[in-house]
């Protein structure tokens, strides 16, 4: 069975750290591909950006990498998106399914709906953010996991939205195609 990675999130906006942790996961864990899944209605975040815009931006982020795929499995904007439901709907065997997340998200996983079921569905690959460490992760993350190697990344979508509003964006934050889409559609 082919090993696949899942990288879900609001992608509001998608950025270079999303791309980089997916690339590292493929390389380090010999994944066949990583599927990016923008959430339809994020139940824990207040996203004012439509699913359609977040989906299109994510496509722009990954379109040049043939090991990346985009899924609209969570496209419903009427019903909240829950990870355990998405993983169930993917119907992929646990032994070859890898859920990729940043440490900032991982330490809050106990707030997710039916989080206890997640370890029955997938393995976990975690990328440490610059402000986090393994001690903090071990105290808060209830499942076995493997760390994605590499320099800690310090990008967040909320931080990028703030930078966009203040016109302080750095060329290493977002690919030009994504930035152009944001500007053309007057997002943020």
Secondary structure, 3 states (H helix, E strand, C coil): CCCEEEEEECCCCCCHHHHHHHHHHHHHHCCCEEEEEECCCECCCCCCCCHHHHHHHHHHHHCCCCCEEEECCCCCCCCCECHHHHHHHHCCCHHHEEEEEEHHHHCCHHHCCCHHHHHHCCEEEEECECCCCHHHHHHHCCCCCEECCCCCECCCHHHHHHHHHCCCCCCCCCCHHHHHHHHHCCCC
